[in-house]
Amino acid sequence: MAPHTEHPHVVVHAPALDGSRRVTLGEEPLGVATHTDDVAEILRLADLYVTDVAESDLVEWQGGGPDDWPGLSEHHEA
């Protein structure tokens, strides 16, 4: 049986040394995020409207979840 490919496969890759994370759609690079809000904006610009990127089944988080931005968290705290 072939894998189900109806939905796009978005990957938020493991953090780079600077804490940023690449976002891809299949093999296509979509952008680089430094915060969960960036992931949502990158997906919106790609015409993929995901209301909650942290909980969506369309988004695969590698090397940590939506709260893992090592080296960058101090820049986004209120």
Secondary structure, DSSP 8 states (H G I E B T S, - for coil): -----SS--EEE----TTS-EEEEETTEEEEEESSHHHHHHHHHHTT---S-TTT-TTEEE-SS-TT--TTTHHHH--
